[in-house]
Amino acid sequence: MPKKKYMKDDMFDDLIQSTTQAVMISKGKLQASRKFTINPPDIAAIRKITEKSQEDFARMIGVSVGTLRNWEQGRRKPEGPALALLKIVSADPVYVEKVLSI
């Protein structure tokens, strides 16, 4: 029975090369060709838009006050759903308060 080919040889070679380069970059043996930096949102400014205390804002978005303080002081960065919610709050805090029944 002939062996099935799931990927063209040239595509497989590119994949192997990319993987090898990724390992070398992570070990500092090769410089990345591109670097992306994402500026974290200003959490304190977003909270101030809502005119809420840290305690009230943390309760509104469902995180602990400690987490909010870490974000505001730059010790941690929000990720995933928390980051998405913060973007929504910054765009329309009244809507978020209404939807979350705060």
C-alpha positions as CSV (number, residue, x, y, z in Angstrom):
1,M,0.0,0.0,0.0
2,P,1.5,3.4,-1.0
3,K,2.3,5.9,1.7
4,K,0.0,8.9,1.8
5,K,1.5,12.4,1.5
6,Y,-0.1,15.0,3.6
7,M,2.3,17.8,2.8
8,K,4.4,18.8,-0.2
9,D,8.1,18.3,0.3
10,D,8.9,22.0,-0.1
11,M,6.2,23.0,2.4
12,F,7.6,20.5,4.9
13,D,11.2,21.8,4.3
14,D,9.9,25.4,5.0
15,L,8.2,24.2,8.2
16,I,11.4,22.5,9.4
17,Q,13.5,25.5,8.6
18,S,11.0,27.8,10.4
19,T,11.0,25.6,13.5
20,T,14.8,25.4,13.6
21,Q,15.0,29.2,13.3
22,A,12.4,29.6,16.1
23,V,14.5,27.5,18.4
24,M,17.7,29.4,17.5
25,I,15.9,32.7,18.2
26,S,14.6,31.5,21.5
27,K,18.1,30.5,22.5
28,G,19.6,33.8,21.4
29,K,21.6,32.3,18.6
30,L,19.7,34.1,15.9
31,Q,18.1,37.5,15.7
32,A,14.5,37.6,14.7
33,S,13.8,39.3,11.4
34,R,10.8,41.1,12.9
35,K,9.8,42.2,16.4
36,F,6.3,43.2,17.4
37,T,5.6,45.3,20.5
38,I,2.2,46.0,21.8
39,N,1.7,48.9,24.1
40,P,-0.3,47.8,27.2
41,P,-3.5,49.9,27.8
42,D,-3.4,52.5,30.5
43,I,-5.6,50.7,33.0
44,A,-5.7,53.6,35.5
45,A,-6.9,55.9,32.8
46,I,-9.6,53.4,31.7
47,R,-10.8,53.1,35.3
48,K,-10.8,56.9,35.7
49,I,-13.2,57.2,32.7
50,T,-15.7,55.2,34.7
51,E,-15.2,57.4,37.8
52,K,-14.9,54.3,39.9
53,S,-12.6,53.4,42.8
54,Q,-10.2,50.5,42.3
55,E,-12.5,48.3,44.4
56,D,-15.7,49.2,42.4
57,F,-13.9,48.9,39.0
58,A,-12.3,45.5,39.9
59,R,-15.8,44.2,41.0
60,M,-17.3,45.5,37.8
61,I,-14.9,43.6,35.5
62,G,-14.7,40.6,37.7
63,V,-11.1,40.7,38.9
64,S,-9.5,41.0,42.4
65,V,-8.4,44.4,43.6
66,G,-4.8,43.0,43.8
67,T,-4.9,42.1,40.1
68,L,-6.2,45.5,39.1
69,R,-3.5,47.2,41.2
70,N,-0.8,45.0,39.6
71,W,-2.1,46.0,36.1
72,E,-2.2,49.7,37.1
73,Q,1.3,49.6,38.5
74,G,2.7,47.7,35.5
75,R,3.7,44.6,37.4
76,R,1.3,42.5,35.3
77,K,-0.5,42.9,32.0
78,P,-4.1,41.9,31.3
79,E,-4.5,39.2,28.7
80,G,-7.2,37.5,26.7
81,P,-10.8,38.2,27.8
82,A,-9.7,40.7,30.4
83,L,-7.9,42.8,27.8
84,A,-10.8,42.6,25.5
85,L,-13.2,43.7,28.2
86,L,-10.9,46.6,29.1
87,K,-11.0,47.8,25.5
88,I,-14.7,47.7,25.5
89,V,-14.9,49.6,28.8
90,S,-12.6,52.3,27.4
91,A,-14.8,52.6,24.3
92,D,-18.2,52.7,26.1
93,P,-18.1,52.5,29.9
94,V,-21.8,53.3,30.2
95,Y,-22.7,50.3,28.0
96,V,-20.5,48.0,30.0
97,E,-22.0,49.1,33.3
98,K,-25.5,48.7,31.9
99,V,-24.8,45.2,30.5
100,L,-23.1,44.0,33.7
101,S,-25.9,45.6,35.8
102,I,-23.5,47.5,38.0
